[in-house]
Amino acid sequence: MERPRVKIEAVTECEVTVSKEGGPVTQRVPTGIIDAGSILFYTINLSNEGDEPTRNLTVENPIPRGSVYVPGSATGQGSTVLISNDHGASFVAETEAACWRPESVTDVRWIVEHMPPGTRSHVEFQVRILAPEPSFVERCWSTAYLWLLARFST
């Protein structure tokens, strides 16, 4: 008897609007250059390639650095969705974390209740890309530039 064998494939996409016959259409495409404020769509495709069903399959994904979780975006049919604010040390249902700021969410976990052999499923979540933090040198130069501009512009 073989154990369940689950293949996992992660896909990251962004939405773009393209012109087609009949007007503009929004579609997801693989990510390329991403601007601050953009929304990224993470899809984790699961396929049970074994001969046995899975039970309570746990899938976890950290929120990528430089991004913020979009509240309510984690979904997965037949899954329980949990979130963490301590890098995966503990998880709670999103409804229990209603007072959390989106910036505090560090990880998402799905517990996929059942996947028969030969079936496919997927789980998803979204993040918003943050503007990069300026470095210490950039902040110093910016401050010096503004001081010089104010000093010599009168």
PyMOL commands that set and color helices and strands:
alter all, ss='L'
color gray80, all
select helices_A, chain A and resi 94-97+102-104+136-152
alter helices_A, ss='H'
color red, helices_A
select strands_A, chain A and resi 6-20+23-30+39-48+54-62+67-69+75-76+79-84+92-93+107-115+120-129
alter strands_A, ss='S'
color yellow, strands_A
deselect
rebuild
show_as cartoon
